Amino acid sequence: MMTTKLTLTVEKSVIEKAKFYAKETGRSLSEIVEDYLVTITSEEDNTSNLSPGLKKLLGAVKLPKDFDEEAELREYFEKKHL
């Protein structure tokens, strides 16, 4: 994969918060921006029915490739109701 430098103009306060977030999550700011751009340009994802707030969260959480959503939900509800 070939990488290319990109120059962005962003509010200073947003950059500072984003750098802090990147540091706290152990990721680079470039990685976060790239993941976001991949997410919003992906043809596989149908996000047209998501709320604007939820759309902002896309790409913020990284799940393991073997993540089983149904099993996790089942476990959550079993613990909650026992």
C-alpha positions as CSV (number, residue, x, y, z in Angstrom):
1,M,0.0,0.0,0.0
2,M,1.3,3.4,-0.9
3,T,0.8,6.3,1.6
4,T,0.5,9.9,0.6
5,K,0.9,13.0,2.8
6,L,-2.3,15.0,3.3
7,T,-2.5,18.6,4.7
8,L,-5.6,19.5,6.5
9,T,-6.8,22.8,8.1
10,V,-8.6,22.2,11.4
11,E,-9.4,24.3,14.4
12,K,-6.5,24.3,16.9
13,S,-8.7,23.1,19.8
14,V,-10.0,20.1,17.7
15,I,-6.4,19.1,16.9
16,E,-5.4,19.3,20.5
17,K,-8.3,17.1,21.6
18,A,-7.7,14.7,18.7
19,K,-4.0,14.3,19.7
20,F,-5.0,13.7,23.3
21,Y,-7.6,11.1,22.2
22,A,-5.0,9.4,19.9
23,K,-2.5,9.2,22.7
24,E,-5.0,7.8,25.1
25,T,-6.1,5.1,22.7
26,G,-2.6,4.2,21.6
27,R,-3.2,5.2,18.0
28,S,-1.7,7.8,15.7
29,L,-3.8,10.7,14.5
30,S,-3.1,9.6,11.0
31,E,-4.4,6.1,11.7
32,I,-7.6,7.6,13.2
33,V,-8.2,9.9,10.2
34,E,-7.4,7.1,7.8
35,D,-9.8,4.7,9.5
36,Y,-12.5,7.3,9.5
37,L,-12.1,8.0,5.8
38,V,-12.1,4.3,5.0
39,T,-15.3,4.0,7.0
40,I,-17.2,6.8,5.4
41,T,-16.2,5.8,1.9
42,S,-16.9,2.1,2.3
43,E,-19.5,0.9,-0.2
44,E,-20.2,-2.2,2.0
45,D,-21.5,-0.2,5.0
46,N,-25.1,1.0,4.8
47,T,-25.1,4.0,7.2
48,S,-27.9,6.0,5.6
49,N,-30.3,5.0,8.4
50,L,-28.0,5.9,11.3
51,S,-28.4,9.1,13.3
52,P,-25.8,11.9,12.8
53,G,-24.5,11.2,16.4
54,L,-24.0,7.6,15.7
55,K,-22.3,8.3,12.4
56,K,-19.7,10.3,14.2
57,L,-18.8,7.3,16.3
58,L,-18.1,5.1,13.2
59,G,-14.4,4.0,13.2
60,A,-13.8,5.1,16.8
61,V,-14.0,1.6,18.2
62,K,-11.9,-1.3,16.9
63,L,-13.2,-4.8,17.5
64,P,-11.3,-8.0,17.1
65,K,-11.9,-9.7,13.8
66,D,-13.3,-12.7,15.7
67,F,-15.8,-10.5,17.7
68,D,-19.1,-12.3,18.1
69,E,-21.8,-9.7,18.7
70,E,-24.6,-12.2,19.4
71,A,-22.5,-14.0,22.0
72,E,-21.5,-10.8,23.7
73,L,-25.1,-9.6,23.8
74,R,-26.3,-12.9,25.2
75,E,-23.6,-12.8,27.9
76,Y,-24.4,-9.2,28.8
77,F,-28.1,-10.0,29.2
78,E,-27.4,-13.2,31.2
79,K,-25.3,-11.3,33.6
80,K,-27.7,-8.4,33.8
81,H,-30.7,-10.5,34.6
82,L,-29.1,-13.0,37.0
